[in-house]
Amino acid sequence: MILLEPHNVIIQTTLTDKITKPSSVDVQFVDYDGVRFHLSTPERKTVLLLSMHIRCWDELVQYGALEILQREYGALLQPQSEPEYNVSLAIDLEHVPTGAEERESFIMSLALLKRNALAAPFEHAFTSQKGLESAAAGTGDLMQIHYRDEEAIYIQASHDRVTVIFSTVFRDETDRIYGKVFLQEFVDARRQPSIQNAPQVLYSNRDPPLEIRHLPNLRNTEDTGYVTFVLFPRHFSATTASATISHIQLFRDYLHYHIKCSKAYMHSRMRHRVAEFQKVLNRAKTEVATTEKKTASGRTMNGEPGQVLSALTYKPLPSPPSETINIKYLLAPINPADVNVVQGVYPAKPTLTSLVDEHPDVFVGGNEGLAEVTQVGSGVSGLAVGDWVVMTKSQAGTWSSCRNVGAKDVLKLPRVDGLTEVHGATMTVNPPTAYNMLNDYVTLQKDEWVVQNGANSAVGQAVIQIAASQGLKTLNLVRKRPDLDDLTKKLKDLGATEVLTYDDLADRSLTQKIVKEWTAGKGIRLGLNCVSGPDTTAMARLLGQDAYLISYGAMSKQPLSLPTSLFIFKNLTSAGFWQSRWYKTHTLENKENLMKKLVGLVAQDKLQAPEHEILTIPAEDSDEVAGQKVRDIFAKIAQGQYGKKVLLKIEGSQ
């Protein structure tokens, strides 16, 4: 086990350096409980101002925090704190103790500023218990210290004990399991004769303990746990009280720190074992001859789209069988993921389709598109000829003129003023990805910030517009380029709040400005990543406490590397999002509601169609000519010659 120290190491090391060699300083930092500190020399370099902001300050003052700080720091405690902070200490470096031990003790006392402030309710409870003990009955006031978002400490004295209850939120299902196992060790350890005098520890999941069950607004969800410590007088005697306060304050951080360490250790061991097992399998693997799959035109199935794509003419569709419909595709976009599918490097694979009797089955490209219903089979309800529909089935083969599809594999699109064919054709991938990432992970309030990279991508532009419609502010990161001013104007016209380049993140003073001024020091709670690599590592440092980093792409083709400190001290959660998986795991009603919301934004002119170009393939083109047109456009896309969305309009005889 690793014991966390109650003092702040940054305060300790900075003061040690500045006492040895005074110089100007302006340092702001936040600890793992979201407590903000500021070390500065506002007037002269020999006088340091140490300020602290803690969210439960008013509660601590109620229980005697000011008296304790006055006792510990005397004249150092300033009558007026620095703006935006709760308490300030002024340290004159010319009057610090000269002896080595005295100086070290002085520095340590300053590094314990947070610990001493949080000691107030504990000292109050210990004093109350002594009074109740003499009366041999009664209980003291129930003190509540809301020191973290959605988490609190509850302390109550009675005539024979002091009860301390921690509420804690487990953001991850596995964290809850680890926590339960970890806390069971506290129970089992007390059975050992050497530590039977340790405080009793109780744990309950979801249901609050009886001592606090009467309080309003308590969380009773599956992700909430309550840990109860029962302290007897021997645990807070004159010789043990100080150590007890120091240790018990850190319990919540101690618990979550060890959960994350345990997960990291198990992951590393699992990766090692899997790697060793793969070596064994590779040695045992036999060579298997591979055969090359062909398309209808004789081209290889996977490869560069500019080489392997071809066109194929097929007969008019017969009447639709039961539970199916015939549709005519109006427009179908070419998305980056579509290119990866053709290359054979995308997780979702198209299915073989039989189109022409004399040809073998083929793969038909295209995942997204807008179609019009031309015929309705028996047993189909809710759809009629002329309705606009979009695909909900992955890899539906939308690069076609017409298809027969299952009625359950499409979603009717509401027809509203302002909804164009381009809107409809691009409605099922990028806007839903943006909307779900903004709303499924963190409940953001108006004027909160979202940071994203790849902001000029189709998803990035949708994020900007949808966030603006919800009253959110966006910090948008893009690559440095010659037309940066034009791109910045374009994104701000869509609703972007700020636009920066990845190079800007290297400017530390700018980063501090972002966190302090733009977000009022609270940090950003949602980051969206489609780039990965070092640029995303730098972006993640802008995130605040309990933030989520959602990854939906890796355009840099580099791995995502995140500092362990973000997980330990900021409780960062990193997750992945894939819209195709969302469609598979949600109901038809969920999908319909999502489309209604997005179409509603279009109707309000809050969601624009992407910049685009339409490539029309006329019905009279031969297969050879049509195929060459498609291959040419893909070759240009591969060379980066298109900054617009390309949509295919493939005409047919029906």
Stockholm file with secondary structure:
# STOCKHOLM 1.0

chainA/1-654         MILLEPHNVIIQTTLTDKITKPSSVDVQFVDYDGVRFHLSTPERKTVLLLSMHIRCWDELVQYGALEILQREYGALLQPQSEPEYNVSLAIDLEHVPTGAEERESFIMSLALLKRNALAAPFEHAFTSQKGLESAAAGTGDLMQIHYRDEEAIYIQASHDRVTVIFSTVFRDETDRIYGKVFLQEFVDARRQPSIQNAPQVLYSNRDPPLEIRHLPNLRNTEDTGYVTFVLFPRHFSATTASATISHIQLFRDYLHYHIKCSKAYMHSRMRHRVAEFQKVLNRAKTEVATTEKKTASGRTMNGEPGQVLSALTYKPLPSPPSETINIKYLLAPINPADVNVVQGVYPAKPTLTSLVDEHPDVFVGGNEGLAEVTQVGSGVSGLAVGDWVVMTKSQAGTWSSCRNVGAKDVLKLPRVDGLTEVHGATMTVNPPTAYNMLNDYVTLQKDEWVVQNGANSAVGQAVIQIAASQGLKTLNLVRKRPDLDDLTKKLKDLGATEVLTYDDLADRSLTQKIVKEWTAGKGIRLGLNCVSGPDTTAMARLLGQDAYLISYGAMSKQPLSLPTSLFIFKNLTSAGFWQSRWYKTHTLENKENLMKKLVGLVAQDKLQAPEHEILTIPAEDSDEVAGQKVRDIFAKIAQGQYGKKVLLKIEGSQ
#=GR chainA/1-654 SS CCCCCSSCHHHHHHHHHHHHSCCCCEEEEECTTCCEEEEECSSCTTEEEEEEECTTHHHHHHTTHHHHHHHHHGGGBCSSCCTTCSEEEEEEGGGSCCSHHHHHHHHHHHHTHHHHHHHHHHHHHHHHHHHHHHHTCCBCCCEEEEEETTEEEEEEEBSSCEEEEEEEECSSHHHHHHHHHHHHHHHHHTTSGGGTTSCEEEEEESSCCGGGTTSTTCCCSTTEEEEEEEECGGGGSTTTHHHHHHHHHTHHHHHHHHHHHHHHHHHHHHHHHHHHHHHHHHHHCCCCCCCCCBCTTSCBSSSCHHHHCCCCCCCCCCCCCTTEEEEEEEEEECCHHHHHHHHTCSSSCCCEECCCTTSCCEECCCSCCEEEEEEECTTCCSCCTTCEEEECSTTCCCSSSEEEEEGGGEEECCCCTTCCHHHHHTSSSHHHHHHHHHHSSCCCCTTCEEEESSTTSHHHHHHHHHHHHTTCEEEEEECCCTTHHHHHHHHHHHTCSEEEEGGGGGCHHHHHHIIIIISTTSCEEEEEESSCSHHHHHHHTTEEEEEEEEECCCTTCCCCCCCHHHHHHSCCEEEECCHHHHHHHSCHHHHHHHHHHHHHHHHTTCSCCCCEEEEEECTTSCHHHHHHHHHHHHHHHHTTCCCSEEEEEECCCC
#=GC SS_cons         CCCCCSSCHHHHHHHHHHHHSCCCCEEEEECTTCCEEEEECSSCTTEEEEEEECTTHHHHHHTTHHHHHHHHHGGGBCSSCCTTCSEEEEEEGGGSCCSHHHHHHHHHHHHTHHHHHHHHHHHHHHHHHHHHHHHTCCBCCCEEEEEETTEEEEEEEBSSCEEEEEEEECSSHHHHHHHHHHHHHHHHHTTSGGGTTSCEEEEEESSCCGGGTTSTTCCCSTTEEEEEEEECGGGGSTTTHHHHHHHHHTHHHHHHHHHHHHHHHHHHHHHHHHHHHHHHHHHHCCCCCCCCCBCTTSCBSSSCHHHHCCCCCCCCCCCCCTTEEEEEEEEEECCHHHHHHHHTCSSSCCCEECCCTTSCCEECCCSCCEEEEEEECTTCCSCCTTCEEEECSTTCCCSSSEEEEEGGGEEECCCCTTCCHHHHHTSSSHHHHHHHHHHSSCCCCTTCEEEESSTTSHHHHHHHHHHHHTTCEEEEEECCCTTHHHHHHHHHHHTCSEEEEGGGGGCHHHHHHIIIIISTTSCEEEEEESSCSHHHHHHHTTEEEEEEEEECCCTTCCCCCCCHHHHHHSCCEEEECCHHHHHHHSCHHHHHHHHHHHHHHHHTTCSCCCCEEEEEECTTSCHHHHHHHHHHHHHHHHTTCCCSEEEEEECCCC
//
